[in-house]
């Protein structure tokens, strides 16, 4: 972004939401936030495992950092938070399934 009063200086965004909005518009911003909220925060889930709560905390931290810092969304850290959230959810579903492996078998993996 270049300001008219100082044309020689270029300013960068320090907010990942604005960056996503400029780079991809509203559809891209909504997709990014939708993926993050649905897959990592799981707002419609009633029972959460301890690992899922940790993943939610990491997601909230990432979203706050994306608001206050630049280039936080679509980085390696964001991808790791989403991956941990998906893994925690899959593991919680696997151990909650009646025909699924026992907790000892899951721990041995």
N, C-alpha and C positions, 0 to 999 in steps of 0.2 A: 504494500500500500504506500502510495506517495502522497504527501500532503502539499497543497498548493502554496502554503506560506513558506515552505522549505523544500523546494523541488530536488535538491541534491541528496536528501536523506530518504532512505527506504525503511519503512517500518514493517516488522513482522508481527503476526498475530501471536498473542500469548494466551490463546484460548483454543483448545482443540475443536470445540463445537463450531466456532466461527470458521476455522480452517476447513472442517468437513463441509460446512455450508457453502463456502466459496468454491471449493474444489468439485463438489458434486450436486450442489443445490439441496432443496428440501428432501427430495426422495432419498438421496444418499445419506443425509443426516439422520432421517427417520429409520433407515435400514440399520445404520451403525448403532443407534441407541436402542432400537428394537431387539437386535441380536444380543446386545449387552444385557438388557433388562430381562428378556425372556429366558435366555440360556444361563445367565450367571446369577441374577437376583432371584429368579423363580418366584414372582410375586403371588402366584396362585397355589403354591404348595403349602399344605398345612403342617406337615411333619418334616423336619429337616434333621439330617445327621450332623454330627459335629463337623465333619469335613465340609459339608455344604454350608454351614454357618461361617466357617473360615473363608470359604470361597466368596460368600456374600460380603464379608468384611473387606476382602481384597478388592472386590468389585466396587464397593462404595468408595474406598480409598482411591482407586483408579479414576472413578468418575469425578471425584473432588479435585484430584490433580489435573484432570483434563480441563476443568473449569478454570483453574488458577494458573496452569502452565501451558506452554505450547507443545505440540507434537507428542501427545500422550496416547491418543486413540490411534489404532492401527500401527502399533509398535510391537516389539517382541514382548514387552511386559504385558500389554493388553492381551496379546494372543495367549500368553501363559496363564493369565487369570481366567480367560474363557476355557482353555484346555483343562485346567484344574477343576473348574466348576462342572464341566461336562463329565470328567472322570469321577468326581465325587457323586454326582447324580447317578451315573451308571452303576457305580459300586453300591450305592444305597438301594437302588432298585434290585440289584442282583442278590443282595443279602436279605431283602424283604420278601422275595419271591418264595412261596412255600416249597417249590420243587428245586429251588436254587441250592448252591453249595453252602455248606455250613461255614460259620465264621472262621473256623480253624483252617478250612480249605482255602478260603479267600485270603487269609493271612499268609498262607504258605506260598501264594503266587508271587 
